Amino acid sequence: MASACSIRVRGVVQGVGFRPFVYRLARANTLGGWVLNGEEGVEIYLEGAEQGLQAFVRQMKMQPPPAARIAEMEVQEVAPLGVNGFTIRESHRRMRPTVRISPDLPVCEDCLEELFDPAIGATVIPTSTAPTAVRATPWSWACLMTAATRR
């Protein structure tokens, strides 16, 4: 029988590759659900085997992306919805954002690999530390300008 949980992560968790990290971690643990950037940080819904949920939470705490800083994490048990697959949802804004944004960082090795990986293609923007200028929160690609567009 499937279990489910809702997770809210606060801290420096937007603009640092956190959503793609959550996506990969959920897939590695065979979990369904979604992740999105919200006003207070990152919101996650997970569904799957209890062992996979526990492994996900443990790995997220112990091995976050290098530029991320988790200040607080709330995990709540919720009723399963019957979700298949895992998706990265569009960021949403309802109230006044309180999320922390990291300073601009040099491009990391993981981003360089993504950028030049022929299997991914040049349409993907690096996910961890691509240089950006944030124009609004919650953080999303639509709310920023990359170094190339600032010229």
C-alpha positions as CSV (number, residue, x, y, z in Angstrom):
1,M,0.0,0.0,0.0
2,A,1.3,3.5,-0.9
3,S,2.1,6.1,1.7
4,A,2.3,9.8,1.0
5,C,3.8,13.0,2.5
6,S,3.9,16.7,2.0
7,I,7.3,18.4,2.5
8,R,8.1,22.1,2.8
9,V,11.7,23.1,2.7
10,R,12.9,26.6,3.7
11,G,16.3,28.2,3.4
12,V,18.4,28.8,0.3
13,V,16.6,26.4,-1.9
14,Q,15.6,28.3,-5.0
15,G,17.9,29.1,-7.9
16,V,20.4,26.4,-6.7
17,G,19.2,23.4,-8.7
18,F,16.9,22.1,-5.8
19,R,13.9,21.1,-7.9
20,P,16.0,19.0,-10.4
21,F,17.7,17.5,-7.4
22,V,14.3,16.6,-5.9
23,Y,13.2,15.2,-9.2
24,R,16.3,12.9,-9.5
25,L,16.0,11.8,-5.9
26,A,12.3,11.0,-6.2
27,R,12.9,9.0,-9.4
28,A,15.8,7.1,-7.7
29,N,13.5,6.1,-4.9
30,T,10.6,5.1,-7.2
31,L,8.3,7.9,-5.9
32,G,5.5,9.7,-7.6
33,G,4.5,13.3,-7.0
34,W,5.7,16.8,-7.7
35,V,7.9,19.7,-6.6
36,L,7.5,23.4,-7.1
37,N,8.9,26.7,-5.8
38,G,6.6,28.5,-3.5
39,E,6.8,31.8,-1.5
40,E,8.5,30.3,1.5
41,G,10.7,27.8,-0.3
42,V,10.2,24.5,-2.0
43,E,7.0,22.4,-1.8
44,I,7.1,18.7,-2.4
45,Y,4.4,16.0,-2.6
46,L,5.6,12.4,-2.6
47,E,3.8,9.1,-2.9
48,G,5.1,5.6,-2.8
49,A,6.5,2.9,-0.5
50,E,7.2,4.0,3.0
51,Q,10.8,2.8,2.7
52,G,11.3,5.0,-0.4
53,L,9.8,8.1,1.4
54,Q,12.1,7.6,4.4
55,A,15.1,7.2,2.1
56,F,14.2,10.3,0.2
57,V,13.9,12.5,3.3
58,R,17.2,11.1,4.7
59,Q,19.1,11.7,1.4
60,M,17.6,15.2,0.9
61,K,18.8,16.2,4.4
62,M,22.2,14.6,4.1
63,Q,23.1,15.4,0.4
64,P,21.4,18.6,-0.8
65,P,22.8,20.4,-3.8
66,P,26.1,22.2,-3.0
67,A,24.7,25.7,-3.1
68,A,21.6,24.9,-1.1
69,R,21.2,25.6,2.6
70,I,18.2,23.9,4.2
71,A,17.2,26.0,7.2
72,E,14.0,24.1,8.0
73,M,12.0,21.1,6.7
74,E,8.5,20.1,7.6
75,V,7.3,16.6,6.7
76,Q,3.6,15.8,7.1
77,E,1.9,12.5,6.4
78,V,-1.0,12.9,4.0
79,A,-3.5,10.7,2.1
80,P,-2.2,9.2,-1.2
81,L,-3.8,10.7,-4.3
82,G,-2.8,7.9,-6.7
83,V,-0.2,10.0,-8.6
84,N,1.8,8.3,-11.3
85,G,5.3,9.7,-12.2
86,F,7.1,12.7,-10.8
87,T,6.9,16.2,-12.2
88,I,8.5,19.6,-11.7
89,R,5.6,22.1,-11.5
90,E,5.5,25.7,-12.4
91,S,6.3,28.1,-9.5
92,H,3.4,29.9,-8.0
93,R,2.8,33.0,-6.0
94,R,-0.1,33.7,-3.7
95,M,1.1,36.0,-1.0
96,R,4.2,37.9,0.0
97,P,7.3,35.7,-0.6
98,T,9.8,35.1,2.2
99,V,12.2,32.8,0.3
100,R,16.0,33.3,0.5
101,I,17.9,33.7,-2.7
102,S,21.5,32.7,-3.0
103,P,24.2,35.0,-4.3
104,D,25.4,34.5,-7.9
105,L,27.7,31.5,-8.1
106,P,30.3,30.4,-10.7
107,V,29.0,27.6,-13.0
108,C,29.7,24.2,-11.3
109,E,31.0,21.1,-13.0
110,D,27.5,19.5,-13.0
111,C,26.1,22.4,-14.9
112,L,28.9,22.3,-17.4
113,E,28.3,18.6,-18.0
114,E,24.6,19.3,-18.5
115,L,25.3,22.2,-20.9
116,F,27.6,20.2,-23.1
117,D,26.0,16.7,-22.9
118,P,24.8,15.8,-26.4
119,A,22.2,13.4,-24.9
120,I,20.5,16.3,-23.2
121,G,20.9,18.9,-26.0
122,A,21.6,22.6,-25.9
123,T,18.0,23.5,-25.1
124,V,18.5,22.7,-21.4
125,I,19.7,25.5,-19.2
126,P,22.1,24.2,-16.4
127,T,20.2,23.6,-13.2
128,S,22.6,24.0,-10.3
129,T,24.6,27.2,-10.5
130,A,23.9,29.0,-13.8
131,P,24.7,32.7,-13.4
132,T,21.4,34.6,-13.1
133,A,19.8,37.8,-12.0
134,V,16.5,37.2,-10.1
135,R,13.7,39.6,-10.9
136,A,11.0,38.1,-8.7
137,T,10.2,35.3,-6.4
138,P,9.3,32.5,-6.1
139,W,12.3,31.7,-8.3
140,S,11.6,30.3,-11.7
141,W,13.2,30.6,-15.2
142,A,10.6,33.1,-16.1
143,C,11.6,35.4,-13.2
144,L,15.3,35.7,-14.1
145,M,17.7,36.9,-16.7
146,T,20.8,34.8,-17.5
147,A,24.1,36.3,-18.0
148,A,23.6,36.1,-21.8
149,T,20.4,38.2,-21.7
150,R,21.8,41.0,-19.5
151,R,24.1,42.2,-22.3
